[in-house]
Amino acid sequence: MEKLKSHQDLRVWQEAMDLVTKVYELTKDYPKDELYGLTSQIRRSAVSIPSNIAEGAGRNGQKELIRFLYIAMGSLSELETQLEISKRLHYISDSEPLNKQIYFIRKMLSKLIKSF
């Protein structure tokens, strides 16, 4: 793989940024007493995904990039779990659209990691 000009050139980063926007939209209607709890956790997990992709791409070398891509994968799993908690608490009725996007991003990250 040739040297990246910018993390913004990565489609997986672009998809992860779209996911962040959707997560913020979704959580704006969560109960106010969850602002510093689940709402904050969900948003942090979502923001962590493109942030780690960007940090890895900005580091020196392939090994570092791969390490941060795995961290982004962990954040995807956290987000998936937090959405399931939200569903069980009846804060959301359907997490399927976001879960499909999470699955798509996970697949993209896996393929990018394997490409090294």
N, CA, C and O atoms as a Tinker XYZ file with bonds, in Angstrom:
   464  protein
     1  N      0.843000   -1.187000    0.000000    73     2
     2  CA     0.000000    0.000000    0.000000    64     1     3
     3  C      0.883000    1.244000    0.000000    63     2     4     5
     4  O      1.838000    1.343000    0.771000    81     3
     5  N      0.555000    2.181000   -0.866000    73     3     6
     6  CA     1.352000    3.400000   -0.926000    64     5     7
     7  C      1.039000    4.301000    0.262000    63     6     8     9
     8  O      0.000000    4.162000    0.908000    81     7
     9  N      1.949000    5.222000    0.536000    73     7    10
    10  CA     1.799000    6.145000    1.657000    64     9    11
    11  C      0.530000    6.998000    1.470000    63    10    12    13
    12  O      0.278000    7.538000    0.393000    81    11
    13  N     -0.233000    7.099000    2.519000    73    11    14
    14  CA    -1.460000    7.888000    2.480000    64    13    15
    15  C     -1.126000    9.373000    2.450000    63    14    16    17
    16  O     -0.195000    9.823000    3.119000    81    15
    17  N     -1.881000   10.121000    1.681000    73    15    18
    18  CA    -1.741000   11.573000    1.718000    64    17    19
    19  C     -2.371000   12.076000    3.005000    63    18    20    21
    20  O     -1.833000   12.949000    3.686000    81    19
    21  N     -3.541000   11.492000    3.323000    73    19    22
    22  CA    -4.276000   11.897000    4.519000    64    21    23
    23  C     -5.227000   10.778000    4.926000    63    22    24    25
    24  O     -5.691000   10.002000    4.090000    81    23
    25  N     -5.504000   10.711000    6.202000    73    23    26
    26  CA    -6.487000    9.730000    6.686000    64    25    27
    27  C     -7.854000    9.993000    6.057000    63    26    28    29
    28  O     -8.679000    9.087000    5.948000    81    27
    29  N     -8.086000   11.235000    5.648000    73    27    30
    30  CA    -9.370000   11.590000    5.040000    64    29    31
    31  C     -9.571000   10.915000    3.684000    63    30    32    33
    32  O    -10.690000   10.868000    3.173000    81    31
    33  N     -8.498000   10.396000    3.106000    73    31    34
    34  CA    -8.595000    9.670000    1.839000    64    33    35
    35  C     -9.144000    8.254000    2.031000    63    34    36    37
    36  O     -9.571000    7.617000    1.069000    81    35
    37  N     -9.133000    7.771000    3.259000    73    35    38
    38  CA    -9.603000    6.413000    3.536000    64    37    39
    39  C    -11.128000    6.378000    3.597000    63    38    40    41
    40  O    -11.749000    7.131000    4.347000    81    39
    41  N    -11.710000    5.509000    2.810000    73    39    42
    42  CA   -13.174000    5.390000    2.811000    64    41    43
    43  C    -13.691000    4.949000    4.177000    63    42    44    45
    44  O    -14.771000    5.362000    4.600000    81    43
    45  N    -12.933000    4.123000    4.853000    73    43    46
    46  CA   -13.368000    3.647000    6.165000    64    45    47
    47  C    -13.438000    4.813000    7.155000    63    46    48    49
    48  O    -14.318000    4.834000    8.017000    81    47
    49  N    -12.534000    5.770000    7.046000    73    47    50
    50  CA   -12.580000    6.957000    7.902000    64    49    51
    51  C    -13.840000    7.771000    7.581000    63    50    52    53
    52  O    -14.523000    8.248000    8.487000    81    51
    53  N    -14.137000    7.923000    6.304000    73    51    54
    54  CA   -15.317000    8.677000    5.874000    64    53    55
    55  C    -16.602000    8.031000    6.397000    63    54    56    57
    56  O    -17.506000    8.715000    6.878000    81    55
    57  N    -16.663000    6.700000    6.295000    73    55    58
    58  CA   -17.833000    5.961000    6.809000    64    57    59
    59  C    -17.960000    6.120000    8.324000    63    58    60    61
    60  O    -19.059000    6.285000    8.852000    81    59
    61  N    -16.825000    6.069000    9.007000    73    59    62
    62  CA   -16.831000    6.214000   10.468000    64    61    63
    63  C    -17.286000    7.620000   10.868000    63    62    64    65
    64  O    -17.970000    7.784000   11.878000    81    63
    65  N    -16.914000    8.623000   10.093000    73    63    66
    66  CA   -17.371000    9.993000   10.360000    64    65    67
    67  C    -18.890000   10.100000   10.184000    63    66    68    69
    68  O    -19.563000   10.776000   10.962000    81    67
    69  N    -19.422000    9.433000    9.163000    73    67    70
    70  CA   -20.874000    9.408000    8.962000    64    69    71
    71  C    -21.569000    8.738000   10.152000    63    70    72    73
    72  O    -22.631000    9.177000   10.593000    81    71
    73  N    -20.959000    7.680000   10.658000    73    71    74
    74  CA   -21.512000    6.971000   11.811000    64    73    75
    75  C    -21.577000    7.897000   13.030000    63    74    76    77
    76  O    -22.564000    7.889000   13.765000    81    75
    77  N    -20.534000    8.686000   13.240000    73    75    78
    78  CA   -20.513000    9.626000   14.370000    64    77    79
    79  C    -21.706000   10.585000   14.277000    63    78    80    81
    80  O    -22.399000   10.829000   15.265000    81    79
    81  N    -21.930000   11.113000   13.092000    73    79    82
    82  CA   -23.050000   12.043000   12.889000    64    81    83
    83  C    -24.370000   11.380000   13.240000    63    82    84    85
    84  O    -25.206000   11.977000   13.919000    81    83
    85  N    -24.562000   10.154000   12.782000    73    83    86
    86  CA   -25.804000    9.427000   13.065000    64    85    87
    87  C    -25.966000    9.147000   14.558000    63    86    88    89
    88  O    -27.069000    9.233000   15.097000    81    87
    89  N    -24.870000    8.816000   15.212000    73    87    90
    90  CA   -24.913000    8.534000   16.645000    64    89    91
    91  C    -25.292000    9.791000   17.431000    63    90    92    93
    92  O    -26.086000    9.721000   18.368000    81    91
    93  N    -24.736000   10.916000   17.059000    73    91    94
    94  CA   -25.088000   12.169000   17.744000    64    93    95
    95  C    -26.562000   12.508000   17.541000    63    94    96    97
    96  O    -27.240000   12.955000   18.466000    81    95
    97  N    -27.045000   12.290000   16.326000    73    95    98
    98  CA   -28.473000   12.524000   16.049000    64    97    99
    99  C    -29.344000   11.611000   16.913000    63    98   100   101
   100  O    -30.324000   12.055000   17.510000    81    99
   101  N    -28.976000   10.343000   16.970000    73    99   102
   102  CA   -29.738000    9.358000   17.726000    64   101   103
   103  C    -29.779000    9.693000   19.211000    63   102   104   105
   104  O    -30.835000    9.612000   19.839000    81   103
   105  N    -28.644000   10.065000   19.768000    73   103   106
   106  CA   -28.541000   10.247000   21.221000    64   105   107
   107  C    -29.034000   11.605000   21.718000    63   106   108   109
   108  O    -29.141000   11.812000   22.926000    81   107
   109  N    -29.334000   12.524000   20.819000    73   107   110
   110  CA   -29.795000   13.842000   21.284000    64   109   111
   111  C    -31.138000   13.759000   22.003000    63   110   112   113
   112  O    -31.484000   14.655000   22.773000    81   111
   113  N    -31.893000   12.696000   21.761000    73   111   114
   114  CA   -33.188000   12.520000   22.417000    64   113   115
   115  C    -33.149000   11.554000   23.603000    63   114   116   117
   116  O    -34.196000   11.190000   24.137000    81   115
   117  N    -31.961000   11.143000   24.014000    73   115   118
   118  CA   -31.846000   10.265000   25.183000    64   117   119
   119  C    -32.270000   11.055000   26.425000    63   118   120   121
   120  O    -32.227000   12.286000   26.426000    81   119
   121  N    -32.676000   10.352000   27.469000    73   119   122
   122  CA   -33.061000   11.050000   28.702000    64   121   123
   123  C    -31.921000   11.948000   29.212000    63   122   124   125
   124  O    -30.744000   11.602000   29.114000    81   123
   125  N    -32.303000   13.095000   29.751000    73   123   126
   126  CA   -31.301000   14.061000   30.245000    64   125   127
   127  C    -30.436000   13.468000   31.353000    63   126   128   129
   128  O    -29.270000   13.835000   31.492000    81   127
   129  N    -30.999000   12.555000   32.140000    73   127   130
   130  CA   -30.206000   11.964000   33.217000    64   129   131
   131  C    -29.149000   10.983000   32.708000    63   130   132   133
   132  O    -28.344000   10.473000   33.487000    81   131
   133  N    -29.153000   10.722000   31.402000    73   131   134
   134  CA   -28.130000    9.868000   30.790000    64   133   135
   135  C    -27.010000   10.678000   30.134000    63   134   136   137
   136  O    -26.070000   10.109000   29.579000    81   135
   137  N    -27.114000   12.009000   30.199000    73   135   138
   138  CA   -26.144000   12.860000   29.509000    64   137   139
   139  C    -24.702000   12.515000   29.873000    63   138   140   141
   140  O    -23.836000   12.463000   29.000000    81   139
   141  N    -24.445000   12.280000   31.154000    73   139   142
   142  CA   -23.076000   11.968000   31.581000    64   141   143
   143  C    -22.856000   10.464000   31.733000    63   142   144   145
   144  O    -21.802000   10.024000   32.192000    81   143
   145  N    -23.850000    9.694000   31.348000    73   143   146
   146  CA   -23.754000    8.249000   31.424000    64   145   147
   147  C    -23.679000    7.635000   30.040000    63   146   148   149
   148  O    -22.683000    7.775000   29.330000    81   147
   149  N    -24.735000    6.964000   29.678000    73   147   150
   150  CA   -24.763000    6.218000   28.423000    64   149   151
   151  C    -24.600000    7.111000   27.193000    63   150   152   153
   152  O    -23.897000    6.746000   26.251000    81   151
   153  N    -25.240000    8.270000   27.198000    73   151   154
   154  CA   -25.121000    9.181000   26.050000    64   153   155
   155  C    -23.656000    9.530000   25.807000    63   154   156   157
   156  O    -23.166000    9.454000   24.680000    81   155
   157  N    -22.980000    9.904000   26.858000    73   155   158
   158  CA   -21.568000   10.270000   26.765000    64   157   159
   159  C    -20.709000    9.084000   26.303000    63   158   160   161
   160  O    -19.823000    9.243000   25.463000    81   159
   161  N    -20.976000    7.910000   26.853000    73   159   162
   162  CA   -20.214000    6.707000   26.483000    64   161   163
   163  C    -20.386000    6.366000   25.007000    63   162   164   165
   164  O    -19.417000    6.068000   24.310000    81   163
   165  N    -21.626000    6.413000   24.542000    73   163   166
   166  CA   -21.915000    6.086000   23.143000    64   165   167
   167  C    -21.201000    7.056000   22.215000    63   166   168   169
   168  O    -20.580000    6.658000   21.229000    81   167
   169  N    -21.302000    8.330000   22.550000    73   167   170
   170  CA   -20.656000    9.343000   21.711000    64   169   171
   171  C    -19.144000    9.189000   21.715000    63   170   172   173
   172  O    -18.500000    9.325000   20.674000    81   171
   173  N    -18.577000    8.905000   22.879000    73   171   174
   174  CA   -17.114000    8.705000   22.960000    64   173   175
   175  C    -16.664000    7.512000   22.128000    63   174   176   177
   176  O    -15.658000    7.582000   21.422000    81   175
   177  N    -17.416000    6.414000   22.213000    73   175   178
   178  CA   -17.073000    5.224000   21.428000    64   177   179
   179  C    -17.118000    5.529000   19.935000    63   178   180   181
   180  O    -16.223000    5.143000   19.184000    81   179
   181  N    -18.168000    6.225000   19.517000    73   179   182
   182  CA   -18.325000    6.554000   18.097000    64   181   183
   183  C    -17.199000    7.469000   17.619000    63   182   184   185
   184  O    -16.617000    7.236000   16.559000    81   183
   185  N    -16.891000    8.499000   18.389000    73   183   186
   186  CA   -15.829000    9.450000   18.024000    64   185   187
   187  C    -14.465000    8.760000   17.992000    63   186   188   189
   188  O    -13.594000    9.120000   17.201000    81   187
   189  N    -14.298000    7.778000   18.851000    73   187   190
   190  CA   -13.033000    7.053000   18.935000    64   189   191
   191  C    -12.693000    6.297000   17.641000    63   190   192   193
   192  O    -11.520000    6.095000   17.329000    81   191
   193  N    -13.705000    5.890000   16.907000    73   191   194
   194  CA   -13.466000    5.087000   15.691000    64   193   195
   195  C    -12.710000    5.879000   14.631000    63   194   196   197
   196  O    -11.605000    5.475000   14.270000    81   195
   197  N    -13.247000    6.988000   14.108000    73   195   198
   198  CA   -12.473000    7.730000   13.104000    64   197   199
   199  C    -11.215000    8.373000   13.703000    63   198   200   201
   200  O    -10.220000    8.566000   13.006000    81   199
   201  N    -11.269000    8.699000   14.993000    73   199   202
   202  CA   -10.100000    9.310000   15.637000    64   201   203
   203  C     -8.910000    8.352000   15.644000    63   202   204   205
   204  O     -7.781000    8.760000   15.371000    81   203
   205  N     -9.161000    7.088000   15.953000    73   203   206
   206  CA    -8.071000    6.110000   15.964000    64   205   207
   207  C     -7.584000    5.778000   14.564000    63   206   208   209
   208  O     -6.396000    5.524000   14.362000    81   207
   209  N     -8.483000    5.778000   13.606000    73   207   210
   210  CA    -8.065000    5.576000   12.211000    64   209   211
   211  C     -7.135000    6.721000   11.813000    63   210   212   213
   212  O     -6.085000    6.495000   11.211000    81   211
   213  N     -7.525000    7.947000   12.153000    73   211   214
   214  CA    -6.711000    9.118000   11.831000    64   213   215
   215  C     -5.369000    9.081000   12.549000    63   214   216   217
   216  O     -4.332000    9.359000   11.947000    81   215
   217  N     -5.386000    8.739000   13.834000    73   215   218
   218  CA    -4.132000    8.703000   14.583000    64   217   219
   219  C     -3.179000    7.654000   14.021000    63   218   220   221
   220  O     -1.982000    7.903000   13.879000    81   219
   221  N     -3.716000    6.488000   13.705000    73   219   222
   222  CA    -2.876000    5.433000   13.126000    64   221   223
   223  C     -2.276000    5.844000   11.798000    63   222   224   225
   224  O     -1.103000    5.581000   11.529000    81   223
   225  N     -3.079000    6.488000   10.969000    73   223   226
   226  CA    -2.599000    6.932000    9.655000    64   225   227
   227  C     -1.540000    8.019000    9.802000    63   226   228   229
   228  O     -0.659000    8.157000    8.953000    81   227
   229  N     -1.632000    8.789000   10.886000    73   227   230
   230  CA    -0.674000    9.867000   11.112000    64   229   231
   231  C      0.602000    9.412000   11.789000    63   230   232   233
   232  O      1.555000   10.184000   11.896000    81   231
   233  N      0.635000    8.190000   12.241000    73   231   234
   234  CA     1.825000    7.648000   12.910000    64   233   235
   235  C      2.850000    7.204000   11.878000    63   234   236   237
   236  O      2.590000    7.152000   10.676000    81   235
   237  N      4.019000    6.890000   12.401000    73   235   238
   238  CA     5.109000    6.498000   11.527000    64   237   239
   239  C      5.152000    4.986000   11.375000    63   238   240   241
   240  O      5.635000    4.280000   12.260000    81   239
   241  N      4.650000    4.497000   10.262000    73   239   242
   242  CA     4.788000    3.079000    9.972000    64   241   243
   243  C      3.503000    2.281000   10.018000    63   242   244   245
   244  O      2.511000    2.641000   10.652000    81   243
   245  N      3.587000    1.190000    9.312000    73   243   246
   246  CA     2.475000    0.272000    9.126000    64   245   247
   247  C      2.038000   -0.402000   10.426000    63   246   248   249
   248  O      0.848000   -0.593000   10.676000    81   247
   249  N      3.033000   -0.757000   11.249000    73   247   250
   250  CA     2.745000   -1.445000   12.502000    64   249   251
   251  C      1.865000   -0.591000   13.417000    63   250   252   253
   252  O      0.915000   -1.085000   14.024000    81   251
   253  N      2.193000    0.681000   13.502000    73   251   254
   254  CA     1.407000    1.608000   14.314000    64   253   255
   255  C      0.006000    1.777000   13.746000    63   254   256   257
   256  O     -0.972000    1.803000   14.493000    81   255
   257  N     -0.093000    1.892000   12.425000    73   255   258
   258  CA    -1.401000    2.032000   11.786000    64   257   259
   259  C     -2.283000    0.832000   12.121000    63   258   260   261
   260  O     -3.441000    0.994000   12.507000    81   259
   261  N     -1.737000   -0.358000   11.973000    73   259   262
   262  CA    -2.501000   -1.575000   12.257000    64   261   263
   263  C     -2.962000   -1.600000   13.721000    63   262   264   265
   264  O     -4.098000   -1.974000   14.013000    81   263
   265  N     -2.082000   -1.205000   14.624000    73   263   266
   266  CA    -2.432000   -1.173000   16.055000    64   265   267
   267  C     -3.640000   -0.266000   16.295000    63   266   268   269
   268  O     -4.558000   -0.635000   17.028000    81   267
   269  N     -3.642000    0.905000   15.685000    73   267   270
   270  CA    -4.752000    1.841000   15.875000    64   269   271
   271  C     -6.015000    1.388000   15.152000    63   270   272   273
   272  O     -7.122000    1.703000   15.588000    81   271
   273  N     -5.863000    0.660000   14.061000    73   271   274
   274  CA    -7.043000    0.108000   13.386000    64   273   275
   275  C     -7.719000   -0.931000   14.282000    63   274   276   277
   276  O     -8.946000   -1.026000   14.319000    81   275
   277  N     -6.908000   -1.708000   15.001000    73   275   278
   278  CA    -7.479000   -2.669000   15.948000    64   277   279
   279  C     -8.174000   -1.958000   17.111000    63   278   280   281
   280  O     -9.196000   -2.432000   17.607000    81   279
   281  N     -7.631000   -0.836000   17.540000    73   279   282
   282  CA    -8.280000   -0.061000   18.596000    64   281   283
   283  C     -9.631000    0.447000   18.100000    63   282   284   285
   284  O    -10.616000    0.425000   18.838000    81   283
   285  N     -9.676000    0.906000   16.846000    73   283   286
   286  CA   -10.939000    1.355000   16.243000    64   285   287
   287  C    -11.951000    0.210000   16.216000    63   286   288   289
   288  O    -13.142000    0.422000   16.441000    81   287
   289  N    -11.469000   -1.007000   15.938000    73   287   290
   290  CA   -12.351000   -2.184000   15.949000    64   289   291
   291  C    -12.930000   -2.408000   17.341000    63   290   292   293
   292  O    -14.106000   -2.744000   17.484000    81   291
   293  N    -12.112000   -2.223000   18.353000    73   291   294
   294  CA   -12.593000   -2.364000   19.728000    64   293   295
   295  C    -13.673000   -1.347000   20.042000    63   294   296   297
   296  O    -14.661000   -1.666000   20.703000    81   295
   297  N    -13.487000   -0.122000   19.567000    73   295   298
   298  CA   -14.487000    0.921000   19.780000    64   297   299
   299  C    -15.794000    0.591000   19.065000    63   298   300   301
   300  O    -16.874000    0.910000   19.562000    81   299
   301  N    -15.697000   -0.040000   17.909000    73   299   302
   302  CA   -16.910000   -0.491000   17.199000    64   301   303
   303  C    -17.684000   -1.487000   18.048000    63   302   304   305
   304  O    -18.910000   -1.413000   18.138000    81   303
   305  N    -16.974000   -2.411000   18.666000    73   303   306
   306  CA   -17.627000   -3.415000   19.520000    64   305   307
   307  C    -18.256000   -2.761000   20.744000    63   306   308   309
   308  O    -19.352000   -3.137000   21.161000    81   307
   309  N    -17.561000   -1.781000   21.319000    73   307   310
   310  CA   -18.123000   -1.034000   22.449000    64   309   311
   311  C    -19.429000   -0.358000   22.042000    63   310   312   313
   312  O    -20.437000   -0.454000   22.742000    81   311
   313  N    -19.396000    0.322000   20.907000    73   311   314
   314  CA   -20.573000    1.034000   20.417000    64   313   315
   315  C    -21.734000    0.078000   20.174000    63   314   316   317
   316  O    -22.878000    0.375000   20.519000    81   315
   317  N    -21.436000   -1.053000   19.589000    73   315   318
   318  CA   -22.460000   -2.059000   19.320000    64   317   319
   319  C    -23.126000   -2.503000   20.630000    63   318   320   321
   320  O    -24.347000   -2.641000   20.702000    81   319
   321  N    -22.313000   -2.720000   21.648000    73   319   322
   322  CA   -22.817000   -3.130000   22.959000    64   321   323
   323  C    -23.665000   -2.026000   23.593000    63   322   324   325
   324  O    -24.726000   -2.297000   24.154000    81   323
   325  N    -23.197000   -0.799000   23.501000    73   323   326
   326  CA   -23.927000    0.322000   24.088000    64   325   327
   327  C    -25.265000    0.553000   23.385000    63   326   328   329
   328  O    -26.244000    0.945000   24.020000    81   327
   329  N    -25.303000    0.312000   22.087000    73   327   330
   330  CA   -26.579000    0.414000   21.368000    64   329   331
   331  C    -27.548000   -0.671000   21.811000    63   330   332   333
   332  O    -28.750000   -0.429000   21.917000    81   331
   333  N    -27.029000   -1.864000   22.071000    73   331   334
   334  CA   -27.881000   -2.945000   22.569000    64   333   335
   335  C    -28.421000   -2.605000   23.957000    63   334   336   337
   336  O    -29.580000   -2.887000   24.262000    81   335
   337  N    -27.586000   -2.003000   24.791000    73   335   338
   338  CA   -28.044000   -1.565000   26.117000    64   337   339
   339  C    -29.160000   -0.527000   25.952000    63   338   340   341
   340  O    -30.175000   -0.578000   26.645000    81   339
   341  N    -28.956000    0.406000   25.031000    73   339   342
   342  CA   -29.961000    1.442000   24.768000    64   341   343
   343  C    -31.288000    0.828000   24.336000    63   342   344   345
   344  O    -32.361000    1.286000   24.728000    81   343
   345  N    -31.194000   -0.199000   23.536000    73   343   346
   346  CA   -32.392000   -0.891000   23.067000    64   345   347
   347  C    -33.106000   -1.583000   24.233000    63   346   348   349
   348  O    -34.329000   -1.513000   24.355000    81   347
   349  N    -32.330000   -2.244000   25.078000    73   347   350
   350  CA   -32.919000   -2.951000   26.220000    64   349   351
   351  C    -33.537000   -1.996000   27.238000    63   350   352   353
   352  O    -34.479000   -2.350000   27.946000    81   351
   353  N    -32.990000   -0.775000   27.300000    73   351   354
   354  CA   -33.545000    0.244000   28.202000    64   353   355
   355  C    -34.677000    1.033000   27.539000    63   354   356   357
   356  O    -35.251000    1.944000   28.136000    81   355
   357  N    -34.982000    0.666000   26.301000    73   355   358
   358  CA   -36.050000    1.299000   25.519000    64   357   359
   359  C    -35.776000    2.767000   25.186000    63   358   360   361
   360  O    -36.703000    3.559000   25.016000    81   359
   361  N    -34.484000    3.119000   25.095000    73   359   362
   362  CA   -34.129000    4.472000   24.645000    64   361   363
   363  C    -34.214000    4.557000   23.127000    63   362   364   365
   364  O    -34.460000    5.622000   22.561000    81   363
   365  N    -34.008000    3.416000   22.483000    73   363   366
   366  CA   -34.174000    3.326000   21.029000    64   365   367
   367  C    -34.992000    2.075000   20.746000    63   366   368   369
   368  O    -34.979000    1.119000   21.522000    81   367
   369  N    -35.699000    2.095000   19.630000    73   367   370
   370  CA   -36.527000    0.941000   19.302000    64   369   371
   371  C    -35.808000   -0.003000   18.343000    63   370   372   373
   372  O    -36.054000   -1.209000   18.345000    81   371
   373  N    -34.921000    0.553000   17.530000    73   371   374
   374  CA   -34.272000   -0.265000   16.512000    64   373   375
   375  C    -32.836000    0.200000   16.297000    63   374   376   377
   376  O    -32.594000    1.338000   15.895000    81   375
   377  N    -31.903000   -0.681000   16.565000    73   375   378
   378  CA   -30.496000   -0.348000   16.347000    64   377   379
   379  C    -29.969000   -0.977000   15.056000    63   378   380   381
   380  O    -28.789000   -0.841000   14.733000    81   379
   381  N    -30.839000   -1.660000   14.326000    73   379   382
   382  CA   -30.418000   -2.403000   13.134000    64   381   383
   383  C    -29.721000   -1.536000   12.075000    63   382   384   385
   384  O    -28.681000   -1.948000   11.563000    81   383
   385  N    -30.247000   -0.360000   11.728000    73   383   386
   386  CA   -29.552000    0.453000   10.712000    64   385   387
   387  C    -28.112000    0.806000   11.122000    63   386   388   389
   388  O    -27.189000    0.746000   10.310000    81   387
   389  N    -27.945000    1.174000   12.394000    73   387   390
   390  CA   -26.588000    1.481000   12.865000    64   389   391
   391  C    -25.741000    0.215000   12.947000    63   390   392   393
   392  O    -24.548000    0.249000   12.644000    81   391
   393  N    -26.341000   -0.891000   13.350000    73   391   394
   394  CA   -25.588000   -2.147000   13.410000    64   393   395
   395  C    -25.102000   -2.572000   12.030000    63   394   396   397
   396  O    -24.016000   -3.137000   11.901000    81   395
   397  N    -25.897000   -2.304000   11.003000    73   395   398
   398  CA   -25.463000   -2.613000    9.630000    64   397   399
   399  C    -24.261000   -1.756000    9.248000    63   398   400   401
   400  O    -23.323000   -2.241000    8.614000    81   399
   401  N    -24.291000   -0.497000    9.630000    73   399   402
   402  CA   -23.162000    0.383000    9.331000    64   401   403
   403  C    -21.927000   -0.035000   10.131000    63   402   404   405
   404  O    -20.811000    0.008000    9.612000    81   403
   405  N    -22.115000   -0.432000   11.368000    73   403   406
   406  CA   -21.004000   -0.922000   12.196000    64   405   407
   407  C    -20.385000   -2.159000   11.549000    63   406   408   409
   408  O    -19.163000   -2.276000   11.462000    81   407
   409  N    -21.234000   -3.077000   11.098000    73   407   410
   410  CA   -20.756000   -4.295000   10.434000    64   409   411
   411  C    -19.949000   -3.946000    9.180000    63   410   412   413
   412  O    -18.894000   -4.531000    8.934000    81   411
   413  N    -20.447000   -2.995000    8.394000    73   411   414
   414  CA   -19.777000   -2.566000    7.168000    64   413   415
   415  C    -18.408000   -1.960000    7.488000    63   414   416   417
   416  O    -17.425000   -2.261000    6.811000    81   415
   417  N    -18.342000   -1.121000    8.501000    73   415   418
   418  CA   -17.070000   -0.504000    8.892000    64   417   419
   419  C    -16.113000   -1.571000    9.416000    63   418   420   421
   420  O    -14.921000   -1.539000    9.109000    81   419
   421  N    -16.621000   -2.508000   10.198000    73   419   422
   422  CA   -15.777000   -3.597000   10.718000    64   421   423
   423  C    -15.169000   -4.402000    9.571000    63   422   424   425
   424  O    -13.993000   -4.762000    9.603000    81   423
   425  N    -15.991000   -4.677000    8.560000    73   423   426
   426  CA   -15.518000   -5.409000    7.385000    64   425   427
   427  C    -14.414000   -4.621000    6.656000    63   426   428   429
   428  O    -13.402000   -5.186000    6.241000    81   427
   429  N    -14.631000   -3.326000    6.512000    73   427   430
   430  CA   -13.641000   -2.473000    5.851000    64   429   431
   431  C    -12.334000   -2.431000    6.642000    63   430   432   433
   432  O    -11.251000   -2.513000    6.062000    81   431
   433  N    -12.437000   -2.305000    7.957000    73   431   434
   434  CA   -11.232000   -2.291000    8.795000    64   433   435
   435  C    -10.482000   -3.617000    8.684000    63   434   436   437
   436  O     -9.256000   -3.635000    8.575000    81   435
   437  N    -11.221000   -4.719000    8.711000    73   435   438
   438  CA   -10.591000   -6.046000    8.596000    64   437   439
   439  C     -9.841000   -6.183000    7.280000    63   438   440   441
   440  O     -8.711000   -6.672000    7.245000    81   439
   441  N    -10.474000   -5.749000    6.203000    73   439   442
   442  CA    -9.826000   -5.840000    4.899000    64   441   443
   443  C     -8.603000   -4.933000    4.836000    63   442   444   445
   444  O     -7.585000   -5.308000    4.253000    81   443
   445  N     -8.689000   -3.761000    5.425000    73   443   446
   446  CA    -7.540000   -2.853000    5.420000    64   445   447
   447  C     -6.387000   -3.454000    6.219000    63   446   448   449
   448  O     -5.235000   -3.384000    5.791000    81   447
   449  N     -6.682000   -4.035000    7.360000    73   447   450
   450  CA    -5.641000   -4.676000    8.178000    64   449   451
   451  C     -5.002000   -5.830000    7.413000    63   450   452   453
   452  O     -3.779000   -5.971000    7.398000    81   451
   453  N     -5.824000   -6.647000    6.785000    73   451   454
   454  CA    -5.309000   -7.805000    6.026000    64   453   455
   455  C     -4.493000   -7.386000    4.809000    63   454   456   457
   456  O     -3.644000   -8.142000    4.335000    81   455
   457  N     -4.752000   -6.173000    4.299000    73   455   458
   458  CA    -4.014000   -5.725000    3.133000    64   457   459
   459  C     -2.543000   -5.447000    3.437000    63   458   460   461
   460  O     -1.726000   -5.318000    2.525000    81   459
   461  N     -2.217000   -5.358000    4.720000    73   459   462
   462  CA    -0.815000   -5.115000    5.107000    64   461   463
   463  C     -0.128000   -6.422000    5.221000    63   462   464
   464  O      1.061000   -6.469000    5.536000    81   463
